[in-house]
Amino acid sequence: MKHINLKITGKVQGVFFRASTKAVADQMGVKGMVKNEKDGSVYVEAEADALTLELFVDWCKTGPEKAKVENVEIAAGEPKNYRNFEVVKKNLFW
């Protein structure tokens, strides 16, 4: 099990990016979370095997139909043993 953190920038808010990411993650068996950030980016934590994560990142580089992804930053992280994939609706800091 690998864990990665993604910061996705571009036109990625207001285009159903979070909901689409959850749907794709659920289909692929990826566990983790997705949330909008104050700077207009989308932040994702994802856990799965290496091949599944590679395919998931490939999808994130395009996103849903109305998104215009400019960049995806990928960083390795420590597994948190997520049980499912969830959309975080509110950021408590803004």
N, C-alpha and C positions, 0 to 999 in steps of 0.2 A: 504494500500500500504506500503510495506516494502522496505528498501534499504540495500543492502549488498555490501561490497567491497571484492574481492577475489584476492589473490596472488597465482598463480599456478606455481609450479616449477617442474623441470624435463626436459625431452626432449620435449619442448613445442613450440619452434620456428623452423620455416622451415618445419613444418608438417601440414600446413593448419589449425592450431588451431584457429586463429582469424576468418577466413572465416566460418569454421565449427561452431564455437560458435555463430556467427551471424545467421546462418541458423537455428540452434536449438532454439535460442532466438526468432526469428521471428515466428517459428512454435508454440512456447509455449506462445507467447504474452508477453515476457519479454522485458522491455525497458532498455536502458543503453548504455554501450560502452565497447570495448575491445581494448587493445593495447599491443604491445611488450615493454618490459623494457630493459634497457641497461644491466642489470645483467643476462639476459637470461630467465627471468620469463615472464609470461603473467599477466596483470592486468585487472580485470573486475569490472565494476560497474553495478549492476543489480537491477531493481525494478519490483516488481510484488506482488501478494498475497503470503502469507507464504507457502502454499502448492506448488505453482508453483515454487517458489524459491528453495524449498527443492528438487524438481525434477531436476531443472536446475543445482544445485550444484552436485547432483548425477552424471549427465552427465559430468560435468567439472572434476570430479575425475577420469574419464576414458579418455575423450577427443576423438579426431578423431583416426582413425585406426593406424596411424604411430606414434602417441604421446606416451610418457612414463611418465605419471604423477607420481611424487614422493610425492608431498604434495600440499594441498589446505588450505591456511589460510583464515579464514572467519572473517570479522569484520562488525558489524552493522554500518550504517551511516544514515545521514539525507536524506530524499527523495529530489531529484533534479528535479522531474517531467519531466523526459526524454520523448520525443514524439515518439522516435523509438529506434532501437538498431543500433549503428554504429561501424564500424571498424576505429580506428584512425591509419592512415598510418605512420605518422612521429611524433617523439618526438622532440619538439623544443629545448630540452636541450642537445642533442647529435647528 
